[in-house]
């Protein structure tokens, strides 16, 4: 049982992970030996703060152990992904992979004899979406009927968030002028567009009115943000996407019930302003913490005793 995206799972399963995460956060003492003597191999091709710390700390809190593996210090490039994945799966009880491309984590999934988790690729960010759904339910008390609006550029984060929200009954609106071409998943998009609680709205005022959650993400993937070769595209995106910035004015337009969310790292002055990120209306730091609790729940689901 792998978690390479969330499109393989229904709303009942997604919310069961959310509810388990909420219980672990509320009663951590009940789970201190849930993954006793279990090992999580964490393979990183991309850099990370939250993903590494949340998975490694979570495994420790559950009585298990996380091993950090830097792609550059392995033989993955020499031995081939599938062969190396077979080897790693003989040492570990689960594998988390944070690759540059989805095809890499998919190869791990094919070769591994233990569960494989996508820690973020160019197409999906399922772990973030589970933590986001947990954060929304924690703050609003429910997912069903909660109005979530995603602003900015459609990408890997919005791909997974839209599935997590729509399949658990939240009312999800995508308010974006364009998509990151690397993230496009036509099959998933077709399925979402057939759902009554999934919407696409280009008019920002219409989209945010009455929203419970306003969500945004970086307009440029982290590996390209300071890349000189991407500079012209970065400037183009800034000009196109600035009207979609998540800021104090948009939160006020949405109403007093609205909170802001960002998966971080954030770029203040670009996709978000300081108020939306750091005021009492921001859930960004709760999201960051909930990565750990939600992933602990996911690991128990995948590798713990039934």
C-alpha positions as CSV (number, residue, x, y, z in Angstrom):
1,X,0.0,0.0,0.0
2,X,1.7,3.1,-1.3
3,X,0.8,6.8,-1.0
4,X,2.2,8.3,-4.2
5,X,-0.6,10.9,-4.6
6,X,-4.0,11.0,-3.0
7,X,-6.1,10.2,-6.1
8,X,-5.9,6.5,-5.3
9,X,-7.9,7.1,-2.0
10,X,-11.5,8.0,-1.2
11,X,-12.7,10.6,1.2
12,X,-13.3,8.1,4.0
13,X,-9.7,6.9,4.0
14,X,-8.3,10.5,3.8
15,X,-10.5,11.6,6.7
16,X,-9.6,8.5,8.7
17,X,-5.9,9.6,8.5
18,X,-6.9,13.1,9.5
19,X,-8.9,11.9,12.5
20,X,-6.1,9.6,13.7
21,X,-3.7,12.5,13.4
22,X,-5.9,14.7,15.6
23,X,-6.2,11.9,18.2
24,X,-2.4,11.4,18.2
25,X,-1.9,15.1,18.7
26,X,-4.4,15.2,21.6
27,X,-3.2,11.9,23.2
28,X,0.4,11.3,22.2
29,X,1.0,9.1,25.2
30,X,-1.3,6.4,23.7
31,X,1.0,6.0,20.7
32,X,4.6,6.0,22.1
33,X,5.2,2.4,21.1
34,X,2.9,2.2,18.0
35,X,5.9,1.7,15.7
36,X,8.3,0.3,18.2
37,X,11.4,-1.2,16.4
38,X,10.1,0.1,13.0
39,X,12.4,1.9,10.6
40,X,11.6,4.5,8.1
41,X,14.1,5.1,5.3
42,X,13.9,8.8,4.1
43,X,15.4,9.3,0.7
44,X,16.0,13.0,-0.3
45,X,16.8,14.1,-3.8
46,X,15.4,17.6,-2.9
47,X,16.2,19.8,0.1
48,X,13.8,20.0,3.0
49,X,13.1,21.4,6.4
50,X,9.6,20.4,7.4
51,X,9.5,17.0,5.6
52,X,12.7,15.7,7.2
53,X,12.1,17.0,10.7
54,X,8.4,16.0,10.8
55,X,9.0,12.4,9.6
56,X,12.1,11.8,11.7
57,X,10.6,13.3,14.8
58,X,7.3,11.5,14.3
59,X,9.0,8.1,14.0
60,X,10.9,8.8,17.2
61,X,7.7,9.8,19.0
62,X,6.1,6.5,17.9
63,X,9.0,4.4,19.2
64,X,10.6,3.9,15.8
65,X,13.6,5.3,13.9
66,X,14.1,7.4,10.8
67,X,17.2,7.2,8.7
68,X,18.1,10.2,6.5
69,X,19.5,9.3,3.1
70,X,20.9,12.0,0.9
71,X,20.5,10.9,-2.7
72,X,24.1,12.2,-3.5
73,X,25.6,9.8,-1.0
74,X,24.0,6.7,-2.3
75,X,24.4,4.4,-5.4
76,X,20.9,5.3,-6.7
77,X,22.3,7.0,-9.8
78,X,24.7,4.1,-10.5
79,X,22.8,1.0,-9.5
80,X,19.4,2.0,-10.8
81,X,16.4,3.2,-8.8
82,X,14.4,-0.1,-8.8
83,X,17.4,-2.3,-7.8
84,X,18.4,0.1,-5.0
85,X,14.7,0.4,-3.9
86,X,14.5,-3.3,-3.6
87,X,17.6,-3.3,-1.3
88,X,16.4,-0.4,0.8
89,X,13.0,-2.1,1.3
90,X,14.8,-5.1,2.8
91,X,16.2,-2.8,5.6
92,X,13.2,-0.6,6.3
93,X,9.5,-1.0,7.2
94,X,8.5,2.0,5.0
95,X,10.3,4.3,2.6
96,X,9.6,8.1,2.1
97,X,11.0,9.5,-1.1
98,X,11.3,13.2,-1.9
99,X,12.3,13.2,-5.5
100,X,12.7,15.7,-8.3
101,X,10.3,13.8,-10.5
102,X,7.2,11.7,-9.8
103,X,8.5,8.9,-12.0
104,X,11.3,8.3,-9.4
105,X,8.9,7.7,-6.5
106,X,6.7,5.6,-8.8
107,X,9.7,3.4,-9.6
108,X,10.3,3.0,-5.8
109,X,6.7,2.0,-5.5
110,X,7.0,-0.7,-8.1
111,X,10.2,-2.2,-6.7
112,X,9.7,-1.9,-2.9
113,X,8.1,-4.6,-0.8
114,X,7.3,-2.1,1.9
115,X,5.0,1.0,1.7
116,X,6.4,4.0,-0.2
117,X,5.3,7.5,0.6
118,X,5.7,10.5,-1.7
119,X,7.4,13.3,0.3
120,X,6.9,15.8,-2.5
121,X,7.4,15.7,-6.3
122,X,6.6,18.0,-9.1
123,X,3.1,16.7,-9.4
124,X,1.8,15.9,-5.9
125,X,2.3,16.7,-2.2
126,X,0.0,14.2,-0.5
127,X,1.6,14.5,3.0
128,X,1.1,18.3,2.9
129,X,-2.5,17.8,1.9
130,X,-3.2,15.4,4.7
131,X,-1.7,17.9,7.2
132,X,-3.8,20.7,5.6
133,X,-7.0,18.8,5.9
134,X,-6.1,18.0,9.5
135,X,-5.5,21.7,10.2
136,X,-8.8,22.7,8.6
137,X,-10.8,20.2,10.6
138,X,-8.9,21.1,13.8
139,X,-9.7,24.8,13.3
140,X,-13.2,24.6,11.8
141,X,-14.4,21.4,13.4
142,X,-15.3,19.8,10.1
143,X,-14.2,19.3,6.5
144,X,-17.6,18.8,4.9
145,X,-19.0,22.2,3.7
146,X,-15.9,24.2,4.6
147,X,-15.1,26.6,1.8
148,X,-11.5,26.5,0.8
149,X,-10.0,28.8,-1.9
150,X,-6.6,28.2,-3.4
151,X,-4.9,31.3,-5.0
152,X,-1.9,31.7,-7.2
153,X,-0.5,29.2,-9.5
154,X,-2.0,25.7,-9.8
155,X,0.8,23.2,-8.9
156,X,1.7,20.1,-7.0
157,X,0.3,21.5,-3.7
158,X,-3.1,22.5,-5.2
159,X,-3.3,19.1,-7.0
160,X,-3.2,17.2,-3.7
161,X,-5.1,19.8,-1.7
162,X,-8.0,19.8,-4.2
163,X,-8.3,16.0,-3.9
164,X,-8.2,16.0,-0.1
165,X,-10.8,18.7,0.1
166,X,-13.2,17.6,-2.6
167,X,-13.2,14.0,-1.6
168,X,-13.9,14.8,2.1
169,X,-16.8,17.1,1.2
170,X,-15.1,20.5,1.5
171,X,-16.1,23.1,-1.0
172,X,-12.9,23.7,-3.0
173,X,-12.3,26.6,-5.4
174,X,-9.2,26.9,-7.6
175,X,-8.6,30.6,-8.3
176,X,-5.5,30.7,-10.6
177,X,-4.6,32.3,-13.9
178,X,-2.3,29.4,-15.0
179,X,-0.9,26.0,-14.1
180,X,2.7,25.0,-13.6
181,X,3.1,22.8,-16.7
182,X,5.2,20.2,-14.8
183,X,2.3,19.6,-12.4
184,X,-0.4,18.9,-14.9
185,X,-2.4,15.7,-14.4
186,X,-5.2,15.6,-16.9
187,X,-6.8,12.4,-15.6
188,X,-7.1,13.8,-12.0
189,X,-8.3,17.2,-13.2
190,X,-11.1,15.5,-15.3
191,X,-12.2,13.6,-12.2
192,X,-12.3,16.7,-10.1
193,X,-14.3,18.7,-12.6
194,X,-17.0,16.1,-12.5
195,X,-17.5,16.8,-8.7
196,X,-20.1,19.3,-7.6
197,X,-17.9,20.7,-4.8
198,X,-14.9,21.4,-7.0
199,X,-14.9,24.8,-8.8
200,X,-12.6,26.9,-10.9
201,X,-13.2,30.7,-10.6
202,X,-11.0,33.3,-12.2
203,X,-12.7,36.3,-10.6
204,X,-10.9,36.8,-7.3
205,X,-13.7,38.8,-5.6
206,X,-16.2,36.1,-6.4
207,X,-13.9,33.3,-5.3
208,X,-12.9,34.6,-1.9
209,X,-16.3,35.9,-0.8
210,X,-17.4,33.9,2.3
211,X,-14.4,31.7,2.2
212,X,-13.3,29.9,5.4
213,X,-9.8,29.2,4.2
214,X,-7.6,31.2,1.7
215,X,-4.6,29.1,0.7
216,X,-1.5,29.9,-1.4
217,X,1.9,28.5,-2.3
218,X,5.1,29.8,-3.8
219,X,4.8,30.9,-7.4
220,X,8.2,29.3,-8.3
221,X,9.4,25.9,-7.1
222,X,12.0,26.1,-4.5
223,X,14.8,24.7,-6.7
224,X,14.3,27.5,-9.3
225,X,13.7,30.5,-7.0
226,X,17.4,31.6,-7.0
227,X,18.3,29.9,-10.3
228,X,19.6,32.6,-12.8
229,X,18.3,30.5,-15.7
230,X,14.8,30.8,-14.3
231,X,15.0,34.6,-13.6
232,X,13.0,35.8,-16.7
233,X,10.2,33.2,-16.0
234,X,10.2,34.2,-12.3
235,X,9.7,37.9,-13.3
236,X,6.9,36.9,-15.7
237,X,5.1,34.9,-13.0
238,X,5.5,37.7,-10.5
239,X,3.8,40.2,-12.8
240,X,1.0,37.7,-13.8
241,X,0.3,36.4,-10.3
242,X,0.7,39.6,-8.1
243,X,-3.1,40.2,-8.2
244,X,-3.6,36.8,-6.6
245,X,-1.4,37.6,-3.6
246,X,-2.8,36.4,-0.3
247,X,-2.9,39.5,1.8
248,X,-4.8,41.4,4.5
249,X,-7.1,43.0,2.0
250,X,-8.2,39.6,0.6
251,X,-8.7,38.2,4.1
252,X,-10.9,41.1,5.0
253,X,-12.8,40.7,1.8
254,X,-13.5,37.1,2.6
255,X,-14.9,37.9,6.0
256,X,-14.0,37.6,9.7
257,X,-14.4,33.8,9.5
258,X,-11.5,33.4,7.1
259,X,-8.0,32.1,7.9
260,X,-4.9,32.0,5.7
261,X,-2.8,28.9,4.9
262,X,0.6,28.4,3.3
263,X,2.6,25.2,3.2
264,X,5.9,27.2,3.5
265,X,8.7,28.2,2.9
266,X,7.0,31.5,2.1
267,X,8.2,34.6,0.2
268,X,6.7,37.7,1.8
269,X,5.9,40.3,-0.7
270,X,5.3,37.8,-3.4
271,X,2.6,35.2,-3.0
272,X,1.7,36.4,0.6
273,X,2.1,39.4,2.8
274,X,3.4,39.5,6.3
275,X,-0.1,39.9,7.9
276,X,-1.5,36.8,6.1
277,X,1.5,34.7,7.1
278,X,2.2,35.9,10.7
279,X,-1.0,37.4,12.1
280,X,-3.5,35.5,14.3
281,X,-5.5,34.7,11.2
282,X,-2.7,32.6,9.8
283,X,-2.7,28.8,10.2
284,X,0.7,28.3,8.5
285,X,2.6,27.4,11.6
286,X,-0.1,25.0,12.7
287,X,0.1,23.4,9.3
288,X,3.9,23.0,9.7
289,X,3.4,21.3,13.1
290,X,0.5,19.1,11.8
291,X,2.8,17.7,9.1
292,X,4.3,15.6,12.0
293,X,1.0,14.5,13.5
294,X,-0.6,13.7,10.1
295,X,2.4,11.7,9.0
296,X,2.5,9.8,12.2
297,X,-1.1,8.8,11.5
298,X,-0.1,7.8,7.9
299,X,2.8,5.7,9.1
300,X,0.6,3.9,11.6
301,X,-2.0,3.3,8.9
302,X,0.7,1.9,6.5
303,X,3.0,0.0,8.9
304,X,1.3,-0.4,12.3
305,X,-0.7,-3.2,13.7
306,X,-4.3,-3.3,12.4
